[in-house]
Amino acid sequence: MLKRIFAIFQARNREFLRDRAALSWNLILPIALMFGLSFAFGNDRDAYTVGVLQESKAINTDDHDFLKTRYIHFVAYDDLDLAMRKVSRHQLDLLVEFGDPPRYWVNSESPKGYFAEIVLLQALSGKEALIEKQQITGTAVGYADWLLPGILGMNMMFSCLFGVGYVVVRYRKNGFLKRLRATPLSSFEFIAAQVASRLVLILLITSFIYTGTHVLLGTRMEGSYFTLFLIAVVGAISLISLGLVISARVTSEELAGGLLNIVNWPMMMLSGVWFSLEGAPDAIRTVANIFPLTHVLNSARAVMLDGATLADVAPSLLALTAMSAVFFAIGAKVFRWSQD
C-alpha cells in the first residue's frame, strides 16, 4: 500500500513542479500582496478603536456620553489582561471602564491613544479627577505583523482547495482516474497520496514565503516556530481534505470551480484574512468558526503576536483535526473514479 501511495505522491509532485506558471503564481502573488499592502498602509488604521471593560458584550451608549463619540469604534471586553495587552501593542487606542471607580488605560507611546484620551477627558466635562488613569507601555503591532498570517493563510487556502479539488476533477474528466481504477490502488490510497503531495508542496512554499517576508520586513514572532509549523501542517491537511470532499464526485471543471469559489470567498471574507472580526455580531463570528481557515489564522496570530503556547492553541488544533477526519472520511466514502 505504501509503495502505491508513494508512486502517486511522486507523480503529483512532478506534475506540479513542471507547471512553471502555477508554481510561480503560488510564490509571487502572496509576496507581492504582502509587500504592496504593508508599504501602502503601514501601521495606520482607519478609525480610533476603544475597548470598554464590561461583562456584557453589548455596549449601551446611554451609559456615558463618551460612548456616543463619532468616528470611534467601541469594542466590549470582559478579559482585563487581554484588553491591556492589546493597548500595549497599539491594537486598542484606549481601554475604559465605567465602574466604581471609573478608570482608563492608555499607552503613553501611542499617538492615537493620546487623542482618544483627550476626547475621553472632554466628555467628562471637567470631572477628570473622578476617573483613574493607568499608563501602559509597549511597542505597536505593525500592519505587516498582523497581515502576514492572513496572506499566508489565503495562499494556503487557494493552493489546497484548487490544487487538489480542481486537479482531481480534471483527472476524472480526462479518464486518468478511470485508468487508475484498473490498478490495485484504492480510493483511500489515492486520496492519501494527494493529501501528502499537496501538504509537502504547501509547507515548502509557505515556509519560503514566511522566511522571506519575516527577514525582509522584520515581522513579529513572539512564540515557538514549532507551534507555528504544527498549525500550518494541521491547517493544510484540513483545507486539502475539504478540497477533496468538493471534488469527490464532481465531473465538470466549471462546476468544480464554482463550488470551490463558494467555499473560498466566505472564508476569505469572514476568517480574518484582511480585517479583524472583533466587535462583529455574534452570528458572524459563529459562522466564521465553521471555517478551517478561521482556526488557522486565529492560532497563527496568537503564536506570532501574543506568544501563545501549544496548550493555548490546542482547542483550535483539535477542531482542525476533527474537521480533517470528517472531510477525509466523506471524501473517501463518496469518491467516484469515472464520470459514469
N, C-alpha and C positions, 0 to 999 in steps of 0.2 A: 504493500500500500504506500509506504513512504517513497519508494522509487517512482511510482506513478505520480504522486503529488509533486515530487521534486522535478520530474520531467515537465509537467505543465507549468510549474513555477519558473523554470529556466526559460521556457518558450515565451511566456508572457513578458518576462523582463527584457528579453532580447527584442521582442516586438516593440515595446515602449521605447527602449534606448535607440532603436533605429529610426523612430519617428522624431526627427530633429525639431520639427516645428512644435509638436506638443511638449517636448522636453524644454525647449527654450521658453515657451509661454509659461510653463509652471515655475520657471526660475525668474524670468524678467518681470512679470506682472506684479507679484507681491512686493518685490524690491522697489519697483517704480512707484507703486502706491504708497509704500512706507515713506520713502524719501520725499515724494511730492507733497503728501499731506502734512508731514512733520514740519517741512520748511514753510508751507503755506499758512498753517495755523499756529505753529509754535506752541506756547504754553497757554494761549488765551482760550477762554470760554466765552460764550455769547452773553451770559447774564450772571448776576450775583446769585449765589446759592447759600442759603442759610439753613442750618439744622435747628429743629425745635425738639428739645428733650421732653418727651411726654410718654405716657403709657399707651395711649390710643394712637392708631395710625392716621386718623383723620384730623386735620388741622382746622380748628374753628377760628375764623378771622375775627370773631367778636371778642375773643379772649384779650386782645391787645391791639391798639392802633398800629403798632409796628407790623403786624401780620397782614395789614391791608396795603402795605407799600407796593407800588407798581415796580415792575422790572426786577423783582427779587423772587427767586424760586425757593419756596419753603418746603423742606422735607422733614418728616417726623422720624425721630429715633427714640428707641427705648433702651438702647445699649450705650451707656456713657463712654466706655472705653473705645468702642468702635467709632463713635462720633468724634471723640477727641483725637483719635488717630487720623481721621480724615481732615480735621482742622490743621493738625501738624503738617500734613502733606499738601495743604492748599486745595484739597478736594472740596472742602467746605470753607466758605469765606468767614463764617461766624457760626457759633453754636450758642443758643439762648434757651434758658429755662425760666418760665414764668411761674415759679413755685413760691415757696415761703422759706427763705427769702429768694427773690429773683436773682439770677446770676447769668453771666455770659462768658464765653471763652473766645479768645481771638489770638491769631498768630501774629506776633509783632513783626514778622518778616514778610507778611502778605499784603501787597498793595490794595487788593480788593477787600481784604479784611479791615483795613484802615477806614475805607469809605463806608463799608457796611456798619462799622462801629459808630461812625458819625451819624448815620441815618437812625440807628437804634437810639442813641442818646437824644437826638432831636425829637424822636417820637415820645420820649419820656417827659418832654415839656418841663425841663427844669428839675426833674426828680431823679437826676443821675445818682445822687447819694444813696438812693434806695436799692440800687442794683449792684451786685458784687461782680467785680471784674477779675478774671483769671487769665494770665498770659500763658501761651503755648508757643514753643519754638519748633522748627523743623523745616526741612527743605521741600520744595514743591515736587510733586509727581508730574513730570512733563507730559505733553500731549503724545510724544513719541513713546514714552513709557507705557501709557495706557493703551495706545493704539496697536502696538506690536502684537500682543496676543490675538487681537481681533483680526489683523491682517493674516497672521499665520493660520488661525482657525478657519478663516474664509477660504484660503487657498487649499487647506487640507480638505475642507468640505467639498469643494468643486472637484478636486482631484479624486477623492474617494468615490463620490457618487457617479460622476460622469466617467471616470477612469475605469470603473467596474461595470456599472449599470449599462452604459451605452455600448461598451465593448461586448458584453455578453449578448445583448440583443443583436449586434452585428454578426457575432458568431452564429447565432441561431438562424438569422436570415440568410446568410451565405452558405449554410449547410455544414459548417465546420463542426458544430455540436452534434449533428446527426452522424457524422463520421466517427466522432469520439465515442458515441454510444455503442458502436460495434466493438469497442475495446473493453477490457475488464474494468475500465475506470468507472467509479460510481459517482453519483451526483455530489455526495458528501466530499469525496476526494477532489473533484473538480472545484467545488466552492472553496474548500480549504486552501487549494493551491492559489486561487485567485486572491483570497484574503492575504495570504502570506506574501505573494508577489507585490501587491499594491502597498501592503504595510511597509515592506523594506524600502520601496521606492519613495514613499511619502516621508518616512522618517529621515532618509538621506537628504531629500530636498528641503524639508523643514529645518533640519539641523544646519544645513548650509546657509539658508536664508537667515535663520536666527543668529548664527555666529557672525555673519557679515554685518547685519544691522546693529547687533549688540556692540561690536567692536567699533564700527564707524560712527554710530550715533551715541554711544555710551549709555545705553538704556539701563534702567534699574534692574537689579537682580538681588533680592533680599533672602530668598530661600535656597533650597537644595536643587542642584541641577538634576540629581537622580529623580527627585519627586516630579520635577517638570517633565523629564523624559518619560516617566511612567504614565503621566497624564496624557502625553502625546500618543503613547502606544495604545492605551485603553480607549482613548477617544477615537483614534483612527480605526481601530477594529470595529467600534460601534457604527461609525459612519460607513465603512465598507460593507458591513452586514446589512445596513439599511439600503444601500445601493443594490445589493443582491436581491433583496426582497422585491424591490420595484421591478427588477429585470427578470425575475424568476420565470415568468410566463409570457411576457410581452414579446410580440413578434414584429412590431413596427417601430422603426427608429424614430419616426415622428412622434408616435405616442409615448415612447420612452423618454424623449426629450421633454415633452410636455409634462409628464408625471414627475420627472426629476426637477424641473423648474418649479412645480407646485410645492415640492418639499424644500428646494433651495431658498427661494425668496422669503418665505416666512421665517426660516431660520436666520437668514442674513439680516432681516429687519428686527427680529424680536429676541435674538440671542445675545445682543450686546456687542456686535461687531463694531458699529460706528458710534453708538451712544449708550450711556448707562440707563437702566430701567428703574433706577432709584426714584421713588416718587410716582411711578406709574401705577395705574389702577391694579388692584389685586387680581382681577380677571386676566389682565395682560401678563402679569408675572406668572400666574398659574399656567397659562398656555405656553409661555416660554420654557417652563421647566419640563415640558413634554419632549423638547428637542434635545438630542445629544450634544449639539454644539453649545447650548447654554451651560451645561455642566462642565464642558471642556474649558470654556472661556472663564467662567467664574473661578474654577480651580487654578487655572494658569495665572490669572491676575492675582489671586490670593497668595500664590507662591512667589511670584515676581515682585509684587508691590508691597505685600504685607509680611512676607517671610513665613507663610503658613507651612506647617509640617505635614508629613504624610497622614498623621492622625486627623488633622484638621480637614483635609480634603477627602478622607476615606468615604464619607457618605456619597459624594459625587462619583467617586470611582466605583463604588458598589452599584450605584444607579446605572452607570455606563456599562458595567459588566452584565447586569441583568438585561439591559436593552440588547446588548450584543448576543446573549444567549437566545433571547426570544427571536430576534431578527434572523439569526443563523438557522435556528430550528425551522422557522417558517420558510425560509429560502430553500433549504434542503428538501423540505416536505413537498412543496408545490413546484419545484423546479421542473421545467419541460425542456427536453433535448431538441425537439424539432418544432416546426411551425404547425404541424398537423395536430 
